[in-house]
Structure formats: structure tokens, C-alpha cells
């Protein structure tokens, strides 16, 4: 499979070969969904927690004897009805991690790249040269390439490109 290599002014320089195994595989929407959901769920912190009656400190002794006081029986002062007690159905830390197998991950990435090539959303640029670290110059480069937003992958990190 061939893709056009363009320069910074969006004119075709030459045509380059890309791997059919990566960029022309069958698109598996189920695997893509699994990959995206695992990525998003693995980013969750899930640190919300409250204390139930067993996690609240104190409440070891019986507040009053079982019979003879005229009050309702009570075994602890840390039950949900008491001030200073725990919550009845407290939320606890939860693990949202989802594992995706290596082969499934690889196949899903191939499906994503194939879909992007099919939709003409991947372009190969020979080089991007920005003289000064200014956002305005970066926006001009994107406009000349007819892009609104982009993920730019480079072989060498250029500080001017990074800052602009």
C-alpha cells in the first residue's frame, strides 16, 4: 500500500510504501471498543471512600446495659443511626482496571490505523520546520496542511515544534 509523503506546504514530494499488515487489516469495531474502554477505565482514580460502622474508630463498649434502663437496646455507638457513627451503605474504593491481552491490543491498534487510513485521516509529512517557538507559527503550519487538530509524531524532538 502506498501513501503520499507531503512537505510543510502540503505538496506531494513522493509516494512511500506502508505495511499492509498494519494499515490494511480488517476493522474490528468490538476490539476497538474494548481497547478504548480499557484505556479510559484504567485512567480512573477511584479513590472515593466513606466509613461504614466497622471502619469508624471507637464503639467497643456497650453504651448501657441491655435491660432495665427503659431505653432501646444498643450494642455500639458507631451504628448508622448514631452521631459519629458510620454510613449504612458506605462507598468503598473500587478497582476499575481492565486488562487487554497483547494480541488483542495489537489487533485493535491495526484496526484503528486501518480505519484512519481508510478515512484519509493519517498523513505523512517529510519534515516540519518552525524557526521560533510561537503558537502562531504552529497554527500556520496546521492551516497549510489543512488540519484543524493533529497528533504529531516525530523521530526527533524539536523544542520549537514542541512549544509552538
Z-matrix of the N, CA and C atoms (Angstrom, degrees):
N
C 1 1.446
C 2 1.527 1 108.51
N 3 1.304 2 116.62 1 143.50
C 4 1.463 3 121.81 2 -178.36
C 5 1.523 4 110.13 3 -117.49
N 6 1.343 5 113.83 4 148.70
C 7 1.463 6 121.30 5 176.03
C 8 1.524 7 107.15 6 -136.80
N 9 1.329 8 116.38 7 146.71
C 10 1.465 9 120.53 8 -178.80
C 11 1.520 10 110.21 9 -76.65
N 12 1.323 11 115.30 10 136.78
C 13 1.460 12 122.25 11 173.21
C 14 1.518 13 106.28 12 -99.45
N 15 1.332 14 116.39 13 119.17
C 16 1.464 15 120.86 14 -176.75
C 17 1.522 16 109.54 15 -109.28
N 18 1.341 17 114.91 16 159.76
C 19 1.457 18 118.69 17 175.01
C 20 1.529 19 109.08 18 -97.07
N 21 1.308 20 116.44 19 -172.46
C 22 1.462 21 121.41 20 -174.19
C 23 1.532 22 112.09 21 -66.21
N 24 1.328 23 117.69 22 -23.09
C 25 1.472 24 121.73 23 -179.92
C 26 1.522 25 111.87 24 -92.03
N 27 1.338 26 118.58 25 8.15
C 28 1.460 27 125.66 26 176.84
C 29 1.525 28 112.98 27 68.74
N 30 1.321 29 117.65 28 31.17
C 31 1.464 30 120.17 29 172.43
C 32 1.529 31 108.26 30 -108.84
N 33 1.323 32 116.07 31 140.18
C 34 1.456 33 121.64 32 -174.48
C 35 1.520 34 110.85 33 -68.23
N 36 1.327 35 115.63 34 128.25
C 37 1.462 36 121.60 35 178.19
C 38 1.523 37 109.33 36 -91.80
N 39 1.326 38 115.58 37 -53.42
C 40 1.461 39 121.05 38 177.87
C 41 1.524 40 108.50 39 -160.51
N 42 1.301 41 115.98 40 178.61
C 43 1.449 42 122.31 41 178.44
C 44 1.527 43 108.46 42 -109.26
N 45 1.333 44 117.08 43 134.84
C 46 1.458 45 119.93 44 -178.45
C 47 1.524 46 109.90 45 -119.08
N 48 1.329 47 115.46 46 152.91
C 49 1.462 48 121.32 47 178.34
C 50 1.520 49 109.54 48 -85.96
N 51 1.330 50 115.48 49 137.14
C 52 1.463 51 120.83 50 173.10
C 53 1.526 52 108.53 51 -124.01
N 54 1.309 53 115.63 52 157.11
C 55 1.461 54 121.45 53 -173.54
C 56 1.526 55 111.72 54 -69.60
N 57 1.329 56 115.42 55 127.53
C 58 1.459 57 119.90 56 176.66
C 59 1.525 58 111.83 57 -68.53
N 60 1.332 59 116.74 58 -30.60
C 61 1.469 60 119.53 59 -178.10
C 62 1.524 61 111.76 60 -66.63
N 63 1.331 62 117.07 61 -27.12
C 64 1.468 63 120.45 62 -179.31
C 65 1.523 64 111.20 63 -95.98
N 66 1.334 65 117.26 64 -44.73
C 67 1.454 66 121.06 65 -170.01
C 68 1.519 67 114.44 66 -101.13
N 69 1.328 68 117.74 67 2.54
C 70 1.464 69 118.77 68 179.00
C 71 1.525 70 110.43 69 -136.91
N 72 1.315 71 116.93 70 33.65
C 73 1.460 72 120.02 71 178.74
C 74 1.531 73 109.43 72 -86.39
N 75 1.314 74 115.52 73 170.76
C 76 1.458 75 121.18 74 179.81
C 77 1.524 76 109.58 75 -71.13
N 78 1.329 77 117.49 76 137.14
C 79 1.469 78 121.80 77 -177.79
C 80 1.521 79 108.63 78 -84.55
N 81 1.327 80 115.86 79 119.13
C 82 1.457 81 122.62 80 -179.22
C 83 1.530 82 108.24 81 -110.50
N 84 1.333 83 116.32 82 99.61
C 85 1.467 84 120.85 83 -175.56
C 86 1.522 85 112.31 84 -66.13
N 87 1.319 86 117.25 85 -32.81
C 88 1.465 87 120.35 86 178.71
C 89 1.519 88 112.22 87 -64.14
N 90 1.340 89 116.41 88 -42.78
C 91 1.472 90 120.32 89 178.10
C 92 1.520 91 111.60 90 -67.42
N 93 1.328 92 116.16 91 -38.33
C 94 1.464 93 119.36 92 177.68
C 95 1.523 94 109.89 93 -62.28
N 96 1.329 95 116.59 94 -43.21
C 97 1.468 96 120.97 95 178.52
C 98 1.525 97 110.41 96 -61.94
N 99 1.318 98 117.25 97 -43.32
C 100 1.462 99 121.46 98 179.26
C 101 1.528 100 111.35 99 -61.91
N 102 1.331 101 116.33 100 -41.80
C 103 1.464 102 121.01 101 179.55
C 104 1.528 103 111.05 102 -64.81
N 105 1.322 104 116.75 103 -45.71
C 106 1.466 105 120.71 104 -177.99
C 107 1.526 106 110.71 105 -66.73
N 108 1.327 107 117.91 106 -43.34
C 109 1.463 108 119.75 107 -179.98
C 110 1.516 109 111.69 108 -66.87
N 111 1.332 110 117.96 109 -36.74
C 112 1.463 111 119.18 110 177.58
C 113 1.521 112 110.64 111 -68.61
N 114 1.320 113 117.70 112 -37.83
C 115 1.462 114 120.97 113 178.15
C 116 1.530 115 110.59 114 -63.90
N 117 1.330 116 116.01 115 -45.34
C 118 1.467 117 119.86 116 -178.33
C 119 1.524 118 111.62 117 -68.92
N 120 1.339 119 117.54 118 -40.76
C 121 1.464 120 119.53 119 -178.10
C 122 1.528 121 111.66 120 -72.59
N 123 1.344 122 117.34 121 -30.26
C 124 1.462 123 119.43 122 177.08
C 125 1.523 124 111.96 123 -70.62
N 126 1.319 125 117.09 124 -16.40
C 127 1.459 126 121.04 125 176.99
C 128 1.512 127 113.67 126 -84.38
N 129 1.316 128 117.75 127 -7.21
C 130 1.469 129 120.43 128 -178.82
C 131 1.519 130 110.37 129 -77.39
N 132 1.333 131 116.12 130 141.49
C 133 1.465 132 119.34 131 -179.33
C 134 1.524 133 111.44 132 -86.01
N 135 1.321 134 118.38 133 -38.45
C 136 1.472 135 123.72 134 175.84
C 137 1.522 136 111.94 135 53.94
N 138 1.332 137 116.64 136 52.09
C 139 1.461 138 120.22 137 -177.55
C 140 1.522 139 113.13 138 -106.86
N 141 1.323 140 118.28 139 8.76
C 142 1.456 141 120.12 140 179.48
C 143 1.521 142 109.37 141 -72.90
N 144 1.320 143 116.53 142 132.65
C 145 1.467 144 119.74 143 178.82
C 146 1.521 145 109.58 144 -155.47
N 147 1.318 146 115.63 145 147.45
C 148 1.456 147 122.35 146 173.98
C 149 1.522 148 107.22 147 -129.88
N 150 1.318 149 116.07 148 166.33
C 151 1.461 150 119.18 149 -176.82
C 152 1.525 151 110.63 150 -99.63
N 153 1.322 152 114.98 151 132.31
C 154 1.462 153 119.69 152 172.92
C 155 1.529 154 108.46 153 -91.22
N 156 1.294 155 118.17 154 -175.11
C 157 1.466 156 120.40 155 -172.93
C 158 1.524 157 113.03 156 -65.61
N 159 1.316 158 118.08 157 -25.80
C 160 1.463 159 118.60 158 179.90
C 161 1.528 160 112.10 159 -83.10
N 162 1.321 161 118.29 160 -21.84
C 163 1.463 162 120.78 161 -178.62
C 164 1.522 163 113.29 162 -91.04
N 165 1.330 164 118.55 163 -14.87
C 166 1.460 165 120.92 164 177.81
C 167 1.520 166 108.17 165 -74.85
N 168 1.347 167 116.27 166 138.18
C 169 1.466 168 118.76 167 -178.61
C 170 1.520 169 110.82 168 -75.46
N 171 1.310 170 115.53 169 151.00
C 172 1.475 171 121.28 170 178.66
C 173 1.509 172 112.05 171 90.17
N 174 1.328 173 115.27 172 -169.31
C 175 1.462 174 121.41 173 176.88
C 176 1.508 175 114.03 174 78.93
N 177 1.316 176 117.75 175 20.42
C 178 1.461 177 120.28 176 -177.46
C 179 1.521 178 112.82 177 -74.22
N 180 1.300 179 117.19 178 -37.26
C 181 1.478 180 120.58 179 -176.70
C 182 1.525 181 110.49 180 -92.76
N 183 1.306 182 115.63 181 150.72
C 184 1.462 183 122.07 182 175.14
C 185 1.531 184 107.68 183 -69.61
N 186 1.356 185 119.04 184 129.78
C 187 1.466 186 119.99 185 -174.44
C 188 1.545 187 114.03 186 -64.69
N 189 1.307 188 118.49 187 -36.15
C 190 1.473 189 123.01 188 173.18
C 191 1.510 190 108.42 189 -151.27
N 192 1.306 191 114.62 190 167.78
C 193 1.455 192 118.65 191 -176.11
C 194 1.523 193 110.93 192 -66.17
N 195 1.328 194 115.41 193 161.30
C 196 1.461 195 121.58 194 -172.85
C 197 1.531 196 112.18 195 -66.71
N 198 1.337 197 118.41 196 -42.56
C 199 1.469 198 121.18 197 -172.92
C 200 1.519 199 110.41 198 -125.35
N 201 1.305 200 115.32 199 155.19
C 202 1.448 201 120.82 200 169.58
C 203 1.511 202 116.40 201 97.02
N 204 1.325 203 118.78 202 -7.54
C 205 1.469 204 119.22 203 -179.01
C 206 1.520 205 111.80 204 -94.22
N 207 1.312 206 118.68 205 -18.95
C 208 1.465 207 121.87 206 -176.48
C 209 1.521 208 112.67 207 86.25
N 210 1.309 209 116.12 208 -3.47
C 211 1.469 210 119.94 209 178.32
C 212 1.525 211 109.52 210 -97.99
N 213 1.311 212 114.90 211 167.00
C 214 1.463 213 119.00 212 178.20
C 215 1.522 214 109.03 213 -68.86
N 216 1.344 215 115.68 214 149.42
C 217 1.462 216 118.92 215 -179.97
C 218 1.529 217 110.13 216 -67.59
N 219 1.312 218 116.42 217 144.06
C 220 1.462 219 121.82 218 -178.67
C 221 1.517 220 108.08 219 -145.33
N 222 1.321 221 115.95 220 136.66
C 223 1.456 222 120.20 221 -179.49
C 224 1.515 223 112.55 222 -105.76
N 225 1.346 224 117.18 223 -22.48
C 226 1.461 225 120.61 224 -178.06
C 227 1.521 226 109.71 225 -152.33
N 228 1.312 227 115.64 226 156.79
C 229 1.472 228 120.07 227 177.21
C 230 1.524 229 110.89 228 -96.47
N 231 1.312 230 117.49 229 9.16
C 232 1.462 231 120.49 230 -176.12
C 233 1.532 232 113.16 231 -111.43
N 234 1.299 233 117.27 232 15.56
C 235 1.458 234 121.43 233 175.72
C 236 1.524 235 110.97 234 -71.63
N 237 1.330 236 119.36 235 166.91
C 238 1.462 237 122.62 236 -175.66
C 239 1.530 238 114.06 237 -64.75
N 240 1.314 239 118.26 238 -22.29
C 241 1.467 240 119.68 239 -178.42
C 242 1.520 241 112.42 240 -82.04
N 243 1.300 242 117.84 241 -14.40
C 244 1.452 243 122.41 242 -174.56
C 245 1.528 244 111.63 243 -93.15
N 246 1.339 245 116.15 244 147.30
C 247 1.461 246 121.06 245 172.01
C 248 1.518 247 107.29 246 -67.90
N 249 1.310 248 116.98 247 130.09
C 250 1.464 249 120.49 248 -176.80
C 251 1.513 250 112.39 249 89.22
N 252 1.339 251 116.94 250 1.13
C 253 1.455 252 120.72 251 179.84
C 254 1.517 253 111.87 252 -88.60
N 255 1.324 254 115.17 253 174.82
C 256 1.458 255 120.19 254 -179.10
C 257 1.512 256 112.09 255 -82.67
N 258 1.331 257 116.36 256 170.89
C 259 1.459 258 121.28 257 177.23
C 260 1.519 259 110.33 258 -79.18
N 261 1.327 260 116.71 259 151.21
C 262 1.458 261 120.81 260 -177.59
C 263 1.534 262 111.12 261 -67.50
N 264 1.306 263 117.83 262 -52.26
C 265 1.459 264 121.61 263 179.84
C 266 1.528 265 107.74 264 -123.65
N 267 1.322 266 115.69 265 73.71
C 268 1.459 267 121.96 266 -174.11
C 269 1.519 268 111.00 267 -71.31
N 270 1.337 269 114.67 268 142.27
C 271 1.461 270 118.89 269 173.89
C 272 1.523 271 107.99 270 -78.69
N 273 1.316 272 116.25 271 146.08
C 274 1.455 273 121.17 272 -179.82
C 275 1.521 274 108.82 273 -125.98
N 276 1.323 275 116.91 274 164.35
C 277 1.457 276 120.69 275 176.57
C 278 1.515 277 109.25 276 -56.19
N 279 1.326 278 114.61 277 142.79
C 280 1.442 279 119.81 278 -177.00
C 281 1.518 280 109.69 279 -131.46
N 282 1.287 281 117.66 280 146.90
C 283 1.449 282 121.57 281 179.41
C 284 1.523 283 108.78 282 -100.03
N 285 1.333 284 116.44 283 117.19
C 286 1.455 285 121.48 284 -179.78
C 287 1.524 286 112.34 285 -100.88
N 288 1.308 287 118.42 286 6.99
C 289 1.458 288 122.20 287 -176.26
C 290 1.531 289 110.90 288 -62.87
N 291 1.328 290 114.98 289 135.45
C 292 1.457 291 121.12 290 175.40
C 293 1.512 292 108.31 291 -126.14
N 294 1.318 293 116.20 292 126.44
C 295 1.455 294 121.01 293 -179.47
C 296 1.527 295 108.75 294 -90.25
N 297 1.315 296 114.87 295 139.94
C 298 1.457 297 119.70 296 173.85
C 299 1.531 298 106.40 297 -124.29
N 300 1.315 299 116.16 298 133.84
C 301 1.465 300 120.90 299 -177.30
C 302 1.526 301 111.18 300 -66.80
N 303 1.341 302 115.77 301 154.21
C 304 1.466 303 120.93 302 -176.32
C 305 1.521 304 111.90 303 -60.86
N 306 1.325 305 116.48 304 -44.09
C 307 1.465 306 119.68 305 -178.81
C 308 1.523 307 111.14 306 -67.61
N 309 1.338 308 116.91 307 -37.43
C 310 1.463 309 120.54 308 178.13
C 311 1.526 310 110.03 309 -67.15
N 312 1.340 311 117.21 310 -39.96
C 313 1.458 312 121.84 311 177.87
C 314 1.530 313 110.26 312 -61.00
N 315 1.337 314 115.73 313 -46.63
C 316 1.463 315 120.78 314 -178.82
C 317 1.524 316 110.64 315 -62.35
N 318 1.332 317 116.37 316 -44.23
C 319 1.468 318 121.10 317 -179.77
C 320 1.533 319 110.97 318 -65.69
N 321 1.333 320 116.94 319 -38.60
C 322 1.466 321 120.51 320 178.72
C 323 1.525 322 110.88 321 -65.99
N 324 1.325 323 117.39 322 -40.55
C 325 1.468 324 120.31 323 178.43
C 326 1.529 325 110.36 324 -65.70
N 327 1.332 326 117.14 325 -38.57
C 328 1.466 327 120.15 326 175.88
C 329 1.527 328 110.45 327 -62.91
N 330 1.332 329 116.73 328 -39.34
C 331 1.466 330 120.67 329 178.00
C 332 1.522 331 110.96 330 -64.34
N 333 1.338 332 116.66 331 -41.17
C 334 1.467 333 120.36 332 179.70
C 335 1.524 334 110.34 333 -64.50
N 336 1.355 335 116.85 334 -46.83
C 337 1.458 336 119.53 335 179.69
C 338 1.523 337 111.25 336 -63.43
N 339 1.323 338 117.82 337 -38.01
C 340 1.462 339 121.20 338 178.42
C 341 1.525 340 111.27 339 -64.29
N 342 1.337 341 115.72 340 -41.66
C 343 1.468 342 119.65 341 178.91
C 344 1.527 343 110.93 342 -65.92
N 345 1.336 344 116.62 343 -39.59
C 346 1.463 345 119.72 344 179.83
C 347 1.527 346 111.66 345 -67.49
N 348 1.326 347 117.43 346 -38.45
C 349 1.467 348 120.82 347 176.75
C 350 1.528 349 110.10 348 -65.63
N 351 1.331 350 115.58 349 -40.90
C 352 1.467 351 120.76 350 -179.99
C 353 1.524 352 111.32 351 -62.58
N 354 1.352 353 116.00 352 -37.36
C 355 1.470 354 121.02 353 179.99
C 356 1.529 355 112.22 354 -86.99
N 357 1.340 356 117.61 355 3.13
C 358 1.465 357 123.72 356 -178.51
C 359 1.523 358 111.40 357 56.88
N 360 1.332 359 116.02 358 45.81
C 361 1.464 360 121.36 359 178.91
C 362 1.522 361 112.11 360 -107.65
N 363 1.331 362 117.88 361 4.38
C 364 1.461 363 121.94 362 174.75
C 365 1.520 364 107.52 363 -116.27
N 366 1.328 365 115.44 364 127.29
C 367 1.450 366 119.40 365 175.00
C 368 1.523 367 108.43 366 -126.44
N 369 1.330 368 116.06 367 149.64
C 370 1.464 369 121.71 368 177.06
C 371 1.517 370 107.75 369 -107.06
N 372 1.333 371 116.00 370 126.12
C 373 1.457 372 121.66 371 -178.13
C 374 1.523 373 107.73 372 -113.41
N 375 1.338 374 115.11 373 134.50
C 376 1.462 375 120.05 374 -177.78
C 377 1.525 376 111.16 375 -61.38
N 378 1.315 377 117.38 376 -54.27
C 379 1.465 378 121.41 377 176.25
C 380 1.519 379 109.15 378 -160.92
N 381 1.321 380 115.10 379 149.45
C 382 1.456 381 120.93 380 175.31
C 383 1.524 382 106.63 381 -116.24
N 384 1.311 383 115.61 382 119.68
C 385 1.469 384 120.62 383 -178.71
C 386 1.516 385 108.15 384 -117.65
N 387 1.324 386 116.82 385 118.71
C 388 1.459 387 122.98 386 176.36
C 389 1.527 388 106.62 387 -121.15
N 390 1.351 389 116.30 388 124.86
C 391 1.463 390 120.53 389 -173.47
C 392 1.519 391 113.63 390 -75.32
N 393 1.319 392 116.40 391 -40.60
C 394 1.470 393 120.68 392 -177.69
C 395 1.516 394 109.74 393 -125.07
N 396 1.329 395 118.40 394 151.34
C 397 1.476 396 120.36 395 179.58
C 398 1.523 397 111.62 396 -78.34
N 399 1.337 398 116.11 397 76.15
C 400 1.462 399 120.71 398 179.58
C 401 1.532 400 109.37 399 -126.20
N 402 1.316 401 115.75 400 135.54
C 403 1.458 402 121.80 401 179.90
C 404 1.533 403 110.43 402 -61.52
N 405 1.311 404 116.42 403 -36.30
C 406 1.465 405 120.98 404 -179.49
C 407 1.533 406 110.77 405 -58.37
N 408 1.329 407 116.49 406 -40.79
C 409 1.468 408 119.75 407 179.30
C 410 1.533 409 111.17 408 -68.54
N 411 1.331 410 116.82 409 -37.06
C 412 1.461 411 120.14 410 176.36
C 413 1.514 412 112.11 411 -64.56
N 414 1.338 413 116.66 412 -39.47
C 415 1.467 414 121.09 413 178.15
C 416 1.521 415 110.37 414 -66.23
N 417 1.341 416 117.40 415 -38.71
C 418 1.465 417 120.69 416 177.90
C 419 1.531 418 111.66 417 -62.48
N 420 1.334 419 116.36 418 -39.39
C 421 1.469 420 120.21 419 177.75
C 422 1.523 421 109.96 420 -63.70
N 423 1.340 422 117.22 421 -44.77
C 424 1.469 423 120.24 422 179.05
C 425 1.525 424 111.24 423 -63.34
N 426 1.340 425 117.19 424 -38.64
C 427 1.467 426 119.98 425 178.67
C 428 1.524 427 111.42 426 -67.28
N 429 1.337 428 117.06 427 -38.03
C 430 1.467 429 119.39 428 179.34
C 431 1.529 430 110.90 429 -67.66
N 432 1.332 431 116.70 430 -28.93
C 433 1.468 432 120.50 431 176.75
C 434 1.529 433 112.11 432 -88.00
N 435 1.340 434 116.66 433 1.54
C 436 1.468 435 124.13 434 -179.48
C 437 1.521 436 111.70 435 59.78
N 438 1.329 437 116.35 436 46.94
C 439 1.462 438 123.03 437 178.69
C 440 1.518 439 109.72 438 -120.98
N 441 1.336 440 116.24 439 141.04
C 442 1.455 441 120.53 440 174.61
C 443 1.522 442 110.83 441 -90.51
N 444 1.319 443 115.66 442 -41.71
C 445 1.461 444 121.12 443 175.81
C 446 1.519 445 107.18 444 -144.99
N 447 1.336 446 115.69 445 157.30
C 448 1.456 447 117.91 446 -175.25
C 449 1.518 448 110.89 447 -156.04
N 450 1.307 449 114.74 448 151.50
C 451 1.456 450 122.65 449 167.00
C 452 1.521 451 104.75 450 -103.64
N 453 1.322 452 115.76 451 116.36
C 454 1.455 453 120.42 452 -176.10
C 455 1.520 454 108.21 453 -104.01
N 456 1.327 455 116.03 454 121.22
C 457 1.458 456 122.10 455 178.07
C 458 1.524 457 107.30 456 -111.74
N 459 1.328 458 115.49 457 121.84
C 460 1.464 459 120.44 458 -177.63
C 461 1.516 460 109.75 459 -122.24
N 462 1.343 461 115.39 460 157.05
C 463 1.465 462 119.52 461 178.00
C 464 1.520 463 111.26 462 -80.61
N 465 1.325 464 117.23 463 -31.64
C 466 1.458 465 122.40 464 178.30
C 467 1.511 466 109.33 465 -126.81
N 468 1.329 467 117.10 466 137.04
C 469 1.458 468 120.92 467 -178.94
C 470 1.518 469 110.14 468 -78.57
N 471 1.334 470 116.10 469 124.00
C 472 1.439 471 122.39 470 176.30
C 473 1.527 472 107.12 471 -107.96
N 474 1.323 473 117.32 472 123.47
C 475 1.460 474 121.63 473 -174.58
C 476 1.528 475 111.23 474 -64.21
N 477 1.336 476 118.02 475 -38.80
C 478 1.468 477 120.55 476 178.65
C 479 1.524 478 111.61 477 -63.12
N 480 1.328 479 116.39 478 -41.96
C 481 1.464 480 120.73 479 177.45
C 482 1.518 481 110.93 480 -65.61
N 483 1.315 482 116.08 481 -40.79
C 484 1.460 483 121.05 482 -179.75
C 485 1.529 484 111.25 483 -63.69
N 486 1.335 485 117.99 484 -42.35
C 487 1.463 486 121.64 485 -177.34
C 488 1.516 487 112.52 486 -77.80
N 489 1.340 488 117.77 487 -25.96
C 490 1.455 489 118.99 488 -177.83
C 491 1.511 490 111.02 489 -94.95
